[in-house]
Amino acid sequence: MTANRVVTDHKELCNSGQVTHSELDNYVNTTPWLVVSGTAGAIPSGSRRLVAGPGITIVDMGPGGDLIISASSVSPGSTIQWMEVPSGSNDGTNRDFSLIYFPTPSGSLMFYIGGVLQSQGPMDDYVVISGSMIHINHKYKAGQNMKATYPY
């Protein structure tokens, strides 16, 4: 088993880009670690810091125990709606289409017309209004393929 550059600033581990499991185990077990889940704090002298980013939880089971790194519970915006066909009359004149969910955040919506990714903004291709309503700012051909991908 190998780990790819687990610690990039430690000279014993970054010389080849890979370390063996036993080398990594030796490094982890002989270095004092301060485990921080969330925002980083002060580092005691001679210690290393392991910091969890957003959505990640670190649990230290103590000396001789496991260090468990896992994804936190599901939060808004973490579920993806893939290639949804927005509802609305695709007749070339209707400019308002509805989505099933509210994109979270609204700027994360990827909206395609005829397979081309559209730009979001009042002076661009479309805007999101009322949370789940798309308003197209330009003319399009009747029956053109429309798809939306977004987190909610």
N, C-alpha and C positions, 0 to 999 in steps of 0.2 A: 504494500500500500504506500502511496506517495501523496504528499500535500504540495500543491503549487504555491510557492512564495507566500507562505502564511505570515511571515514576519519579514518585510522588505528591508527594514533598516538594521537588522542584526547580521553582522558579517559572517557568522558561521552558517546561517541559513540561506542567504541570498546569493552565494557565489555561483551556484549552478542553476538556480531557478526551481529546483526540486529537492526535497529532503525525504529521507525514508521515514517510516512511521516511528521507528525507534529513536532516530535523531530528534524528531519533533517531540516525542514523548519525554526524552531526556531534557530538552530545552524547557518544556512546559513544567516539568516536575522539579527542576532545579532553579527556577526563576520565581521570585515572589511576584504574584499577580494581584492587582486590585481589580476586581470585576465590577464594572459599572453598567447598569442597565438604564439607558436613557442618556442624560446629559453627563458629560465627563466632569469629574471632580479633581481635587488635588491628588498628586501622585506621591506616596511615601517614598523616601529615599531608597534607591535600589529596586524599585518595583516597576512593573510594566502595567499598562492600562489596556483593558479590553472594553470597548464601548459599543453598545447596541444602538443602531440607528433607528429611525421611525419604523414601527411595526415589528421590531425584533425584541425578543426577551432573552436574557441570559440568566441561567440559574446555576449557581455553584453549589454542588452537593457536598462541599467540604473536603478536607484532606483525604486523599485516596478515593474520593468519589468522582462522579462524572461532572463535566461542565456541559450543560445542556443549552444549546442555542436553538431557538424556535421562533416561528412567526407568531405574532400576537393575534388576538381575535379579529374577526372581520370588522372593518370599519367602513363608513360611507365612502363611496368612490372606489371600492376595492373589487366590485363585481363588474365584469365587462359585458356589454350587450354588443354582439358581433354582427355586422352586416345586416342590420335591421332595415326593412323597406318602410320608410315613413308613410303614414297614412295621409291621404288627401288626393284630390283629383289631379292626376298627372296629364293635364290637357294642354299644357303649354302656356296657359294664361293664369291659372291658380298659382299663387306664390307662397301660400302658407301650408305647411305640412306638420303633422304631429308625430312625436316619438312616444314610445310606451312609457319610458322612465325619464326622469330629469337628469341630464348629464351633470356629473359632480366632479370637478367644477365645470361650469358651462363652457369654458375655454378649451376643455379637453375633447370636445366633439370633433370627430373626423367625418365630414360629410362629403360624399362623392356623387357627382352627376356624370353619367356616361363614362364611369371609371376614372374620372379626373377629380383629384382631391381639391375641394373648394376652400377658399380663404374666408375666415370668419372676421366680421367687422362691418360697421355701418357703411364704410366706403369700399368694402370688398364684395365677395360673392353672396354672403348670407349673414343673418344675425339670428341669435337664439332669443326668443321673446317668451314671456310667461313660463319660463322653466323648461317646458318640453315642446315648445312650438318653434319651428324653423321658418324664417321668412327669407325667401330667395330674392336677392336684389337685382337680378337680371333676367332676361328672357331665356327660355330653354325650349328645346324641341319636345313636342307632345310624345309621351311614351318613353322618354329617356330613362334609362336605368338609374335609380337613386338608391343609395345605401348610406347608412349611418353606423358608426362604431364609436362607442363611448363608455366610460365608467359611470356607474350610478350608485 
